[in-house]
């Protein structure tokens, strides 16, 4: 599938490339918004690219007609997001002749979607050579079978089977030390466009996630330690990249919150978070549930930003495990000060949950995913009417 990465690559299509089932040229954004949404949905079955700002005659690219870029990506994104169901993952990139130009070309890439077919106004579009048509019943049945098969395979795949312990993050467990492990894998095989040179994209994803969450979705006083630890990403040999630190020394574990992460090129992210559980009085252990939720949201948002730049990583499978909290009382009940026998306690020695989420949803609003992954755990020791994740933006527990 052809996709221009530079303005020069796009110009090279003039007189050389014709529209095809996976390529469409459009002069501007003035076309019927419904048609733009329909074309994007049609591309979702096998993947494709729409190049906006390119004239064509009988399907052959003839000349560039740069469009005003200010607000163009936002407008196109809103057109597609408001009309296509289920929500469609896509990637937008503006190409300009020189840096800072206000006019340029807009590239819309739609990867093959595991959720295809996608609907626009109660009909299911598909590409037919250089045009767009609507699917018939047998084709819909085939695509629904493909969707069910893919999701069934995802359900059978335990993300934690591919968990990679970050270097120096030993897997020993200690009483009074809680640990959360998170594994995030793209549903489809994915490779970041900058790989293997990922230092800048990783750092940018951390900054973007922090900006999205704090203080808009998470109170500034509950900012995840994740953003403090995952700042200096370094290569992990030929395996991928690593950042952060988790101590092996139990004395250090008792006094600090640690976060470490590893990225494997062949799979995805593995996160380890530890924190001490001892109450202020030294009597009993506290679950500090709001802080686990905060760290999880930070890690989900970070991975969402990173994978949203990868066209084939639109759907992410996330698995979380929380260990070592058994016998701890909730922060909501104890305020972290002291634990009493009449307080509800965590019964799970190891809690596990998985879920499928869109990378863009994790990047922009990880709260719903965090609730889906953690609420069954919280329900075992926290009152039903108390929303741990929801309280993060109004001061925690």
Secondary structure, DSSP 8 states (H G I E B T S, - for coil): ----SSHHHHHTTTTT-B-BTTEEEES-S-S-HHHHHHHHHHHTTT-EEEEETEEEETTEEEEE--EE-TTHHHHHHHHHHHHEES----EEEEE-SSTT-SEEEEEEEE---TT-S-EETTEEEEEETTEEEE--HHHHHHHHHHHHHHHHHHHH--GGGG----TT------TTEEEEEEEEEESS----TTTT--HHHHHHHHHHHHHHHBTTTB-GGG--THHHHTT--EEETTTEEEEEE--S-HHHHTT--EEEEEEETTSEEEEEEEEE-B-TTSSSBB--HHHHHHHHHHHHHHHHHHHTTSTT--EEEEEEEEES-TT-B-HHHHTTT---TTS-B---SEEEEEEEEEHHHHHH--HHHHHHHHHHHHTTTS-TT--HHHHGGGT--
